[in-house]
Amino acid sequence: MTVTVKNRTPLVVPSAVRRRAGFKNGDKLEFTVAGGVVTILSKQDCDDTLTAGEERIVRRGEAQLKRGESKPWRAVKHALVR
């Protein structure tokens, strides 16, 4: 399938291509470019890079551990189930 890139208009991925790739509304996509080739990966296929929010949570947990404020796994697991 071929599309034409136009000045001042976003590049649109045709719906047939999105369906075949399994992209759905709300999916997060990562674009990479290497050697003139553009690769589009869904977030679940991307590397394990943390979002800014996830990084804050991890840093907060690290700080709590350094202060000796750890919790038993049972309490953590119970909080996650909610």
PDB file of N, CA, C and O in Angstrom:
ATOM      1  N   MET A   1       0.850  -1.168   0.000  1.00  0.00           N
ATOM      2  CA  MET A   1       0.000   0.000   0.000  1.00  0.00           C
ATOM      3  C   MET A   1       0.897   1.233   0.000  1.00  0.00           C
ATOM      4  O   MET A   1       1.918   1.259   0.688  1.00  0.00           O
ATOM      5  N   THR A   2       0.535   2.216  -0.741  1.00  0.00           N
ATOM      6  CA  THR A   2       1.313   3.442  -0.860  1.00  0.00           C
ATOM      7  C   THR A   2       0.470   4.632  -0.440  1.00  0.00           C
ATOM      8  O   THR A   2      -0.698   4.734  -0.815  1.00  0.00           O
ATOM      9  N   VAL A   3       1.061   5.538   0.344  1.00  0.00           N
ATOM     10  CA  VAL A   3       0.401   6.788   0.694  1.00  0.00           C
ATOM     11  C   VAL A   3       1.324   7.932   0.296  1.00  0.00           C
ATOM     12  O   VAL A   3       2.533   7.744   0.157  1.00  0.00           O
ATOM     13  N   THR A   4       0.755   9.106   0.116  1.00  0.00           N
ATOM     14  CA  THR A   4       1.538  10.270  -0.283  1.00  0.00           C
ATOM     15  C   THR A   4       1.714  11.189   0.921  1.00  0.00           C
ATOM     16  O   THR A   4       0.741  11.542   1.587  1.00  0.00           O
ATOM     17  N   VAL A   5       2.958  11.573   1.197  1.00  0.00           N
ATOM     18  CA  VAL A   5       3.250  12.513   2.272  1.00  0.00           C
ATOM     19  C   VAL A   5       3.000  13.908   1.725  1.00  0.00           C
ATOM     20  O   VAL A   5       3.514  14.274   0.668  1.00  0.00           O
ATOM     21  N   LYS A   6       2.203  14.685   2.456  1.00  0.00           N
ATOM     22  CA  LYS A   6       1.868  16.040   2.020  1.00  0.00           C
ATOM     23  C   LYS A   6       2.413  17.040   3.031  1.00  0.00           C
ATOM     24  O   LYS A   6       2.576  16.733   4.212  1.00  0.00           O
ATOM     25  N   ASN A   7       2.687  18.237   2.540  1.00  0.00           N
ATOM     26  CA  ASN A   7       3.200  19.300   3.385  1.00  0.00           C
ATOM     27  C   ASN A   7       2.169  19.706   4.441  1.00  0.00           C
ATOM     28  O   ASN A   7       0.990  19.881   4.132  1.00  0.00           O
ATOM     29  N   ARG A   8       2.623  19.854   5.691  1.00  0.00           N
ATOM     30  CA  ARG A   8       1.797  20.310   6.823  1.00  0.00           C
ATOM     31  C   ARG A   8       0.597  19.423   7.144  1.00  0.00           C
ATOM     32  O   ARG A   8      -0.379  19.898   7.724  1.00  0.00           O
ATOM     33  N   THR A   9       0.653  18.181   6.788  1.00  0.00           N
ATOM     34  CA  THR A   9      -0.401  17.245   7.178  1.00  0.00           C
ATOM     35  C   THR A   9       0.252  16.064   7.873  1.00  0.00           C
ATOM     36  O   THR A   9       1.322  15.620   7.457  1.00  0.00           O
ATOM     37  N   PRO A  10      -0.375  15.544   8.929  1.00  0.00           N
ATOM     38  CA  PRO A  10       0.218  14.385   9.614  1.00  0.00           C
ATOM     39  C   PRO A  10       0.261  13.173   8.684  1.00  0.00           C
ATOM     40  O   PRO A  10      -0.584  13.007   7.805  1.00  0.00           O
ATOM     41  N   LEU A  11       1.237  12.363   8.900  1.00  0.00           N
ATOM     42  CA  LEU A  11       1.326  11.110   8.162  1.00  0.00           C
ATOM     43  C   LEU A  11       0.279  10.168   8.752  1.00  0.00           C
ATOM     44  O   LEU A  11       0.222   9.993   9.969  1.00  0.00           O
ATOM     45  N   VAL A  12      -0.534   9.572   7.917  1.00  0.00           N
ATOM     46  CA  VAL A  12      -1.631   8.723   8.380  1.00  0.00           C
ATOM     47  C   VAL A  12      -1.325   7.268   8.032  1.00  0.00           C
ATOM     48  O   VAL A  12      -0.974   6.945   6.897  1.00  0.00           O
ATOM     49  N   VAL A  13      -1.464   6.399   9.030  1.00  0.00           N
ATOM     50  CA  VAL A  13      -1.314   4.962   8.789  1.00  0.00           C
ATOM     51  C   VAL A  13      -2.693   4.447   8.372  1.00  0.00           C
ATOM     52  O   VAL A  13      -3.646   4.565   9.142  1.00  0.00           O
ATOM     53  N   PRO A  14      -2.814   3.886   7.184  1.00  0.00           N
ATOM     54  CA  PRO A  14      -4.120   3.423   6.714  1.00  0.00           C
ATOM     55  C   PRO A  14      -4.747   2.400   7.673  1.00  0.00           C
ATOM     56  O   PRO A  14      -4.045   1.612   8.306  1.00  0.00           O
ATOM     57  N   SER A  15      -6.067   2.431   7.765  1.00  0.00           N
ATOM     58  CA  SER A  15      -6.774   1.552   8.698  1.00  0.00           C
ATOM     59  C   SER A  15      -6.493   0.076   8.415  1.00  0.00           C
ATOM     60  O   SER A  15      -6.425  -0.719   9.353  1.00  0.00           O
ATOM     61  N   ALA A  16      -6.330  -0.308   7.159  1.00  0.00           N
ATOM     62  CA  ALA A  16      -6.029  -1.714   6.843  1.00  0.00           C
ATOM     63  C   ALA A  16      -4.684  -2.127   7.440  1.00  0.00           C
ATOM     64  O   ALA A  16      -4.532  -3.252   7.916  1.00  0.00           O
ATOM     65  N   VAL A  17      -3.711  -1.215   7.415  1.00  0.00           N
ATOM     66  CA  VAL A  17      -2.393  -1.505   7.992  1.00  0.00           C
ATOM     67  C   VAL A  17      -2.499  -1.584   9.510  1.00  0.00           C
ATOM     68  O   VAL A  17      -1.911  -2.473  10.124  1.00  0.00           O
ATOM     69  N   ARG A  18      -3.252  -0.653  10.130  1.00  0.00           N
ATOM     70  CA  ARG A  18      -3.433  -0.692  11.588  1.00  0.00           C
ATOM     71  C   ARG A  18      -4.092  -1.992  12.018  1.00  0.00           C
ATOM     72  O   ARG A  18      -3.695  -2.589  13.019  1.00  0.00           O
ATOM     73  N   ARG A  19      -5.099  -2.437  11.268  1.00  0.00           N
ATOM     74  CA  ARG A  19      -5.776  -3.703  11.612  1.00  0.00           C
ATOM     75  C   ARG A  19      -4.808  -4.872  11.535  1.00  0.00           C
ATOM     76  O   ARG A  19      -4.755  -5.695  12.449  1.00  0.00           O
ATOM     77  N   ARG A  20      -4.036  -4.954  10.442  1.00  0.00           N
ATOM     78  CA  ARG A  20      -3.089  -6.067  10.270  1.00  0.00           C
ATOM     79  C   ARG A  20      -2.010  -6.061  11.341  1.00  0.00           C
ATOM     80  O   ARG A  20      -1.533  -7.118  11.755  1.00  0.00           O
ATOM     81  N   ALA A  21      -1.620  -4.853  11.798  1.00  0.00           N
ATOM     82  CA  ALA A  21      -0.600  -4.743  12.841  1.00  0.00           C
ATOM     83  C   ALA A  21      -1.189  -4.981  14.226  1.00  0.00           C
ATOM     84  O   ALA A  21      -0.449  -5.190  15.187  1.00  0.00           O
ATOM     85  N   GLY A  22      -2.518  -4.951  14.333  1.00  0.00           N
ATOM     86  CA  GLY A  22      -3.158  -5.173  15.628  1.00  0.00           C
ATOM     87  C   GLY A  22      -3.213  -3.925  16.489  1.00  0.00           C
ATOM     88  O   GLY A  22      -3.446  -4.025  17.694  1.00  0.00           O
ATOM     89  N   PHE A  23      -3.002  -2.737  15.898  1.00  0.00           N
ATOM     90  CA  PHE A  23      -3.067  -1.492  16.650  1.00  0.00           C
ATOM     91  C   PHE A  23      -4.524  -1.146  16.919  1.00  0.00           C
ATOM     92  O   PHE A  23      -5.375  -1.247  16.035  1.00  0.00           O
ATOM     93  N   LYS A  24      -4.798  -0.735  18.160  1.00  0.00           N
ATOM     94  CA  LYS A  24      -6.160  -0.367  18.548  1.00  0.00           C
ATOM     95  C   LYS A  24      -6.154   1.050  19.101  1.00  0.00           C
ATOM     96  O   LYS A  24      -5.103   1.569  19.476  1.00  0.00           O
ATOM     97  N   ASN A  25      -7.325   1.676  19.153  1.00  0.00           N
ATOM     98  CA  ASN A  25      -7.436   3.014  19.740  1.00  0.00           C
ATOM     99  C   ASN A  25      -6.869   2.998  21.150  1.00  0.00           C
ATOM    100  O   ASN A  25      -7.151   2.091  21.933  1.00  0.00           O
ATOM    101  N   GLY A  26      -6.070   4.005  21.468  1.00  0.00           N
ATOM    102  CA  GLY A  26      -5.496   4.115  22.805  1.00  0.00           C
ATOM    103  C   GLY A  26      -4.147   3.445  22.955  1.00  0.00           C
ATOM    104  O   GLY A  26      -3.470   3.662  23.961  1.00  0.00           O
ATOM    105  N   ASP A  27      -3.724   2.625  21.977  1.00  0.00           N
ATOM    106  CA  ASP A  27      -2.413   1.981  22.056  1.00  0.00           C
ATOM    107  C   ASP A  27      -1.312   3.039  22.022  1.00  0.00           C
ATOM    108  O   ASP A  27      -1.443   4.067  21.359  1.00  0.00           O
ATOM    109  N   LYS A  28      -0.242   2.774  22.736  1.00  0.00           N
ATOM    110  CA  LYS A  28       0.932   3.634  22.688  1.00  0.00           C
ATOM    111  C   LYS A  28       1.921   3.003  21.724  1.00  0.00           C
ATOM    112  O   LYS A  28       2.177   1.800  21.783  1.00  0.00           O
ATOM    113  N   LEU A  29       2.474   3.819  20.838  1.00  0.00           N
ATOM    114  CA  LEU A  29       3.380   3.325  19.807  1.00  0.00           C
ATOM    115  C   LEU A  29       4.739   4.000  19.933  1.00  0.00           C
ATOM    116  O   LEU A  29       4.832   5.169  20.305  1.00  0.00           O
ATOM    117  N   GLU A  30       5.790   3.247  19.618  1.00  0.00           N
ATOM    118  CA  GLU A  30       7.146   3.796  19.601  1.00  0.00           C
ATOM    119  C   GLU A  30       7.643   3.779  18.166  1.00  0.00           C
ATOM    120  O   GLU A  30       7.564   2.758  17.483  1.00  0.00           O
ATOM    121  N   PHE A  31       8.156   4.918  17.712  1.00  0.00           N
ATOM    122  CA  PHE A  31       8.706   5.049  16.367  1.00  0.00           C
ATOM    123  C   PHE A  31      10.227   5.086  16.468  1.00  0.00           C
ATOM    124  O   PHE A  31      10.776   5.840  17.270  1.00  0.00           O
ATOM    125  N   THR A  32      10.904   4.284  15.667  1.00  0.00           N
ATOM    126  CA  THR A  32      12.359   4.348  15.569  1.00  0.00           C
ATOM    127  C   THR A  32      12.729   4.457  14.094  1.00  0.00           C
ATOM    128  O   THR A  32      12.022   3.956  13.220  1.00  0.00           O
ATOM    129  N   VAL A  33      13.850   5.120  13.839  1.00  0.00           N
ATOM    130  CA  VAL A  33      14.322   5.291  12.463  1.00  0.00           C
ATOM    131  C   VAL A  33      15.779   4.868  12.415  1.00  0.00           C
ATOM    132  O   VAL A  33      16.594   5.338  13.209  1.00  0.00           O
ATOM    133  N   ALA A  34      16.106   3.986  11.492  1.00  0.00           N
ATOM    134  CA  ALA A  34      17.489   3.545  11.312  1.00  0.00           C
ATOM    135  C   ALA A  34      17.696   3.230   9.831  1.00  0.00           C
ATOM    136  O   ALA A  34      16.955   2.440   9.245  1.00  0.00           O
ATOM    137  N   GLY A  35      18.686   3.840   9.248  1.00  0.00           N
ATOM    138  CA  GLY A  35      19.001   3.564   7.850  1.00  0.00           C
ATOM    139  C   GLY A  35      17.859   3.839   6.897  1.00  0.00           C
ATOM    140  O   GLY A  35      17.698   3.132   5.903  1.00  0.00           O
ATOM    141  N   GLY A  36      17.058   4.864   7.187  1.00  0.00           N
ATOM    142  CA  GLY A  36      15.950   5.208   6.304  1.00  0.00           C
ATOM    143  C   GLY A  36      14.723   4.332   6.475  1.00  0.00           C
ATOM    144  O   GLY A  36      13.759   4.472   5.722  1.00  0.00           O
ATOM    145  N   VAL A  37      14.738   3.424   7.458  1.00  0.00           N
ATOM    146  CA  VAL A  37      13.601   2.536   7.709  1.00  0.00           C
ATOM    147  C   VAL A  37      12.913   2.971   9.002  1.00  0.00           C
ATOM    148  O   VAL A  37      13.556   3.103  10.043  1.00  0.00           O
ATOM    149  N   VAL A  38      11.608   3.190   8.926  1.00  0.00           N
ATOM    150  CA  VAL A  38      10.826   3.553  10.101  1.00  0.00           C
ATOM    151  C   VAL A  38      10.180   2.289  10.650  1.00  0.00           C
ATOM    152  O   VAL A  38       9.518   1.551   9.921  1.00  0.00           O
ATOM    153  N   THR A  39      10.378   2.048  11.943  1.00  0.00           N
ATOM    154  CA  THR A  39       9.773   0.890  12.606  1.00  0.00           C
ATOM    155  C   THR A  39       8.785   1.405  13.644  1.00  0.00           C
ATOM    156  O   THR A  39       9.101   2.309  14.418  1.00  0.00           O
ATOM    157  N   ILE A  40       7.598   0.830  13.659  1.00  0.00           N
ATOM    158  CA  ILE A  40       6.569   1.214  14.626  1.00  0.00           C
ATOM    159  C   ILE A  40       6.277  -0.014  15.488  1.00  0.00           C
ATOM    160  O   ILE A  40       5.873  -1.061  14.981  1.00  0.00           O
ATOM    161  N   LEU A  41       6.488   0.132  16.796  1.00  0.00           N
ATOM    162  CA  LEU A  41       6.230  -0.967  17.726  1.00  0.00           C
ATOM    163  C   LEU A  41       5.186  -0.544  18.740  1.00  0.00           C
ATOM    164  O   LEU A  41       5.191   0.597  19.202  1.00  0.00           O
ATOM    165  N   SER A  42       4.287  -1.460  19.092  1.00  0.00           N
ATOM    166  CA  SER A  42       3.342  -1.156  20.156  1.00  0.00           C
ATOM    167  C   SER A  42       4.100  -1.181  21.477  1.00  0.00           C
ATOM    168  O   SER A  42       5.145  -1.823  21.584  1.00  0.00           O
ATOM    169  N   LYS A  43       3.580  -0.485  22.477  1.00  0.00           N
ATOM    170  CA  LYS A  43       4.267  -0.337  23.768  1.00  0.00           C
ATOM    171  C   LYS A  43       4.642  -1.685  24.359  1.00  0.00           C
ATOM    172  O   LYS A  43       5.736  -1.826  24.907  1.00  0.00           O
ATOM    173  N   GLN A  44       3.775  -2.672  24.266  1.00  0.00           N
ATOM    174  CA  GLN A  44       4.086  -3.962  24.872  1.00  0.00           C
ATOM    175  C   GLN A  44       5.248  -4.656  24.167  1.00  0.00           C
ATOM    176  O   GLN A  44       5.864  -5.553  24.743  1.00  0.00           O
ATOM    177  N   ASP A  45       5.562  -4.259  22.929  1.00  0.00           N
ATOM    178  CA  ASP A  45       6.689  -4.828  22.203  1.00  0.00           C
ATOM    179  C   ASP A  45       7.978  -4.049  22.412  1.00  0.00           C
ATOM    180  O   ASP A  45       9.050  -4.498  22.007  1.00  0.00           O
ATOM    181  N   CYS A  46       7.879  -2.865  23.052  1.00  0.00           N
ATOM    182  CA  CYS A  46       9.049  -2.003  23.225  1.00  0.00           C
ATOM    183  C   CYS A  46       9.930  -2.533  24.344  1.00  0.00           C
ATOM    184  O   CYS A  46       9.570  -3.471  25.055  1.00  0.00           O
ATOM    185  N   ASP A  47      11.080  -1.917  24.481  1.00  0.00           N
ATOM    186  CA  ASP A  47      11.981  -2.289  25.561  1.00  0.00           C
ATOM    187  C   ASP A  47      11.355  -1.933  26.905  1.00  0.00           C
ATOM    188  O   ASP A  47      10.236  -1.423  26.953  1.00  0.00           O
ATOM    189  N   ASP A  48      12.054  -2.194  27.967  1.00  0.00           N
ATOM    190  CA  ASP A  48      11.516  -2.011  29.308  1.00  0.00           C
ATOM    191  C   ASP A  48      11.753  -0.607  29.858  1.00  0.00           C
ATOM    192  O   ASP A  48      11.963  -0.453  31.061  1.00  0.00           O
ATOM    193  N   THR A  49      11.726   0.393  29.029  1.00  0.00           N
ATOM    194  CA  THR A  49      11.905   1.759  29.482  1.00  0.00           C
ATOM    195  C   THR A  49      10.703   2.182  30.315  1.00  0.00           C
ATOM    196  O   THR A  49       9.558   1.951  29.928  1.00  0.00           O
ATOM    197  N   LEU A  50      10.970   2.804  31.463  1.00  0.00           N
ATOM    198  CA  LEU A  50       9.896   3.239  32.345  1.00  0.00           C
ATOM    199  C   LEU A  50       9.331   4.576  31.891  1.00  0.00           C
ATOM    200  O   LEU A  50      10.051   5.424  31.364  1.00  0.00           O
ATOM    201  N   THR A  51       8.034   4.751  32.103  1.00  0.00           N
ATOM    202  CA  THR A  51       7.439   6.065  31.885  1.00  0.00           C
ATOM    203  C   THR A  51       7.869   6.962  33.042  1.00  0.00           C
ATOM    204  O   THR A  51       8.406   6.472  34.035  1.00  0.00           O
ATOM    205  N   ALA A  52       7.641   8.261  32.928  1.00  0.00           N
ATOM    206  CA  ALA A  52       8.013   9.187  33.999  1.00  0.00           C
ATOM    207  C   ALA A  52       7.292   8.822  35.300  1.00  0.00           C
ATOM    208  O   ALA A  52       7.890   8.868  36.375  1.00  0.00           O
ATOM    209  N   GLY A  53       6.021   8.463  35.203  1.00  0.00           N
ATOM    210  CA  GLY A  53       5.255   8.083  36.392  1.00  0.00           C
ATOM    211  C   GLY A  53       5.779   6.811  37.028  1.00  0.00           C
ATOM    212  O   GLY A  53       5.888   6.723  38.251  1.00  0.00           O
ATOM    213  N   GLU A  54       6.104   5.823  36.204  1.00  0.00           N
ATOM    214  CA  GLU A  54       6.654   4.565  36.724  1.00  0.00           C
ATOM    215  C   GLU A  54       8.009   4.797  37.390  1.00  0.00           C
ATOM    216  O   GLU A  54       8.321   4.192  38.415  1.00  0.00           O
ATOM    217  N   GLU A  55       8.810   5.683  36.791  1.00  0.00           N
ATOM    218  CA  GLU A  55      10.125   5.979  37.362  1.00  0.00           C
ATOM    219  C   GLU A  55       9.987   6.640  38.730  1.00  0.00           C
ATOM    220  O   GLU A  55      10.755   6.331  39.642  1.00  0.00           O
ATOM    221  N   ARG A  56       9.017   7.548  38.888  1.00  0.00           N
ATOM    222  CA  ARG A  56       8.782   8.177  40.196  1.00  0.00           C
ATOM    223  C   ARG A  56       8.418   7.143  41.249  1.00  0.00           C
ATOM    224  O   ARG A  56       8.891   7.214  42.383  1.00  0.00           O
ATOM    225  N   ILE A  57       7.572   6.173  40.876  1.00  0.00           N
ATOM    226  CA  ILE A  57       7.162   5.135  41.817  1.00  0.00           C
ATOM    227  C   ILE A  57       8.360   4.296  42.244  1.00  0.00           C
ATOM    228  O   ILE A  57       8.516   3.983  43.424  1.00  0.00           O
ATOM    229  N   VAL A  58       9.203   3.935  41.284  1.00  0.00           N
ATOM    230  CA  VAL A  58      10.388   3.135  41.597  1.00  0.00           C
ATOM    231  C   VAL A  58      11.331   3.917  42.504  1.00  0.00           C
ATOM    232  O   VAL A  58      11.832   3.374  43.488  1.00  0.00           O
ATOM    233  N   ARG A  59      11.579   5.193  42.181  1.00  0.00           N
ATOM    234  CA  ARG A  59      12.479   6.019  42.999  1.00  0.00           C
ATOM    235  C   ARG A  59      11.940   6.172  44.422  1.00  0.00           C
ATOM    236  O   ARG A  59      12.700   6.121  45.390  1.00  0.00           O
ATOM    237  N   ARG A  60      10.621   6.359  44.541  1.00  0.00           N
ATOM    238  CA  ARG A  60      10.013   6.474  45.869  1.00  0.00           C
ATOM    239  C   ARG A  60      10.215   5.183  46.653  1.00  0.00           C
ATOM    240  O   ARG A  60      10.529   5.222  47.842  1.00  0.00           O
ATOM    241  N   GLY A  61      10.038   4.042  45.996  1.00  0.00           N
ATOM    242  CA  GLY A  61      10.249   2.757  46.661  1.00  0.00           C
ATOM    243  C   GLY A  61      11.692   2.550  47.084  1.00  0.00           C
ATOM    244  O   GLY A  61      11.961   2.034  48.169  1.00  0.00           O
ATOM    245  N   GLU A  62      12.627   2.958  46.219  1.00  0.00           N
ATOM    246  CA  GLU A  62      14.043   2.852  46.580  1.00  0.00           C
ATOM    247  C   GLU A  62      14.363   3.698  47.808  1.00  0.00           C
ATOM    248  O   GLU A  62      15.090   3.262  48.700  1.00  0.00           O
ATOM    249  N   ALA A  63      13.815   4.914  47.845  1.00  0.00           N
ATOM    250  CA  ALA A  63      14.056   5.801  48.988  1.00  0.00           C
ATOM    251  C   ALA A  63      13.481   5.194  50.272  1.00  0.00           C
ATOM    252  O   ALA A  63      14.103   5.268  51.332  1.00  0.00           O
ATOM    253  N   GLN A  64      12.294   4.594  50.171  1.00  0.00           N
ATOM    254  CA  GLN A  64      11.692   3.957  51.355  1.00  0.00           C
ATOM    255  C   GLN A  64      12.555   2.803  51.847  1.00  0.00           C
ATOM    256  O   GLN A  64      12.738   2.634  53.052  1.00  0.00           O
ATOM    257  N   LEU A  65      13.081   2.018  50.931  1.00  0.00           N
ATOM    258  CA  LEU A  65      13.954   0.909  51.327  1.00  0.00           C
ATOM    259  C   LEU A  65      15.215   1.410  52.028  1.00  0.00           C
ATOM    260  O   LEU A  65      15.648   0.836  53.027  1.00  0.00           O
ATOM    261  N   LYS A  66      15.803   2.489  51.497  1.00  0.00           N
ATOM    262  CA  LYS A  66      17.004   3.056  52.116  1.00  0.00           C
ATOM    263  C   LYS A  66      16.726   3.559  53.523  1.00  0.00           C
ATOM    264  O   LYS A  66      17.600   3.502  54.388  1.00  0.00           O
ATOM    265  N   ARG A  67      15.508   4.052  53.759  1.00  0.00           N
ATOM    266  CA  ARG A  67      15.126   4.538  55.096  1.00  0.00           C
ATOM    267  C   ARG A  67      14.674   3.392  55.998  1.00  0.00           C
ATOM    268  O   ARG A  67      14.344   3.619  57.162  1.00  0.00           O
ATOM    269  N   GLY A  68      14.654   2.169  55.479  1.00  0.00           N
ATOM    270  CA  GLY A  68      14.219   1.011  56.268  1.00  0.00           C
ATOM    271  C   GLY A  68      12.718   0.887  56.373  1.00  0.00           C
ATOM    272  O   GLY A  68      12.215   0.205  57.265  1.00  0.00           O
ATOM    273  N   GLU A  69      11.994   1.532  55.480  1.00  0.00           N
ATOM    274  CA  GLU A  69      10.532   1.507  55.514  1.00  0.00           C
ATOM    275  C   GLU A  69       9.977   0.450  54.555  1.00  0.00           C
ATOM    276  O   GLU A  69       9.189   0.768  53.664  1.00  0.00           O
ATOM    277  N   SER A  70      10.380  -0.774  54.735  1.00  0.00           N
ATOM    278  CA  SER A  70       9.894  -1.828  53.846  1.00  0.00           C
ATOM    279  C   SER A  70       8.619  -2.450  54.418  1.00  0.00           C
ATOM    280  O   SER A  70       8.324  -2.323  55.607  1.00  0.00           O
ATOM    281  N   LYS A  71       7.873  -3.126  53.542  1.00  0.00           N
ATOM    282  CA  LYS A  71       6.644  -3.802  53.948  1.00  0.00           C
ATOM    283  C   LYS A  71       6.762  -5.268  53.568  1.00  0.00           C
ATOM    284  O   LYS A  71       7.447  -5.602  52.601  1.00  0.00           O
ATOM    285  N   PRO A  72       6.101  -6.151  54.319  1.00  0.00           N
ATOM    286  CA  PRO A  72       6.125  -7.564  53.936  1.00  0.00           C
ATOM    287  C   PRO A  72       5.371  -7.776  52.612  1.00  0.00           C
ATOM    288  O   PRO A  72       4.427  -7.049  52.304  1.00  0.00           O
ATOM    289  N   TRP A  73       5.797  -8.766  51.848  1.00  0.00           N
ATOM    290  CA  TRP A  73       5.189  -9.044  50.546  1.00  0.00           C
ATOM    291  C   TRP A  73       3.686  -9.241  50.655  1.00  0.00           C
ATOM    292  O   TRP A  73       2.946  -8.818  49.766  1.00  0.00           O
ATOM    293  N   ARG A  74       3.224  -9.866  51.714  1.00  0.00           N
ATOM    294  CA  ARG A  74       1.787 -10.118  51.892  1.00  0.00           C
ATOM    295  C   ARG A  74       1.004  -8.799  51.844  1.00  0.00           C
ATOM    296  O   ARG A  74      -0.061  -8.738  51.230  1.00  0.00           O
ATOM    297  N   ALA A  75       1.519  -7.751  52.483  1.00  0.00           N
ATOM    298  CA  ALA A  75       0.838  -6.457  52.496  1.00  0.00           C
ATOM    299  C   ALA A  75       0.860  -5.816  51.104  1.00  0.00           C
ATOM    300  O   ALA A  75      -0.126  -5.221  50.670  1.00  0.00           O
ATOM    301  N   VAL A  76       1.972  -5.943  50.427  1.00  0.00           N
ATOM    302  CA  VAL A  76       2.080  -5.387  49.069  1.00  0.00           C
ATOM    303  C   VAL A  76       1.129  -6.104  48.129  1.00  0.00           C
ATOM    304  O   VAL A  76       0.412  -5.471  47.354  1.00  0.00           O
ATOM    305  N   LYS A  77       1.125  -7.426  48.201  1.00  0.00           N
ATOM    306  CA  LYS A  77       0.253  -8.228  47.340  1.00  0.00           C
ATOM    307  C   LYS A  77      -1.209  -7.887  47.580  1.00  0.00           C
ATOM    308  O   LYS A  77      -1.989  -7.785  46.633  1.00  0.00           O
ATOM    309  N   HIS A  78      -1.584  -7.708  48.851  1.00  0.00           N
ATOM    310  CA  HIS A  78      -2.954  -7.359  49.184  1.00  0.00           C
ATOM    311  C   HIS A  78      -3.335  -6.005  48.579  1.00  0.00           C
ATOM    312  O   HIS A  78      -4.451  -5.837  48.087  1.00  0.00           O
ATOM    313  N   ALA A  79      -2.418  -5.048  48.612  1.00  0.00           N
ATOM    314  CA  ALA A  79      -2.686  -3.718  48.043  1.00  0.00           C
ATOM    315  C   ALA A  79      -2.832  -3.787  46.532  1.00  0.00           C
ATOM    316  O   ALA A  79      -3.624  -3.042  45.956  1.00  0.00           O
ATOM    317  N   LEU A  80      -2.080  -4.673  45.876  1.00  0.00           N
ATOM    318  CA  LEU A  80      -2.158  -4.790  44.418  1.00  0.00           C
ATOM    319  C   LEU A  80      -3.463  -5.419  43.957  1.00  0.00           C
ATOM    320  O   LEU A  80      -3.949  -5.108  42.870  1.00  0.00           O
ATOM    321  N   VAL A  81      -4.029  -6.289  44.760  1.00  0.00           N
ATOM    322  CA  VAL A  81      -5.263  -6.995  44.379  1.00  0.00           C
ATOM    323  C   VAL A  81      -6.443  -6.044  44.342  1.00  0.00           C
ATOM    324  O   VAL A  81      -7.388  -6.260  43.583  1.00  0.00           O
ATOM    325  N   ARG A  82      -6.404  -4.998  45.148  1.00  0.00           N
ATOM    326  CA  ARG A  82      -7.537  -4.052  45.221  1.00  0.00           C
ATOM    327  C   ARG A  82      -7.830  -3.412  43.937  1.00  0.00           C
ATOM    328  O   ARG A  82      -8.750  -2.599  43.848  1.00  0.00           O
TER     329      ARG A  82
END
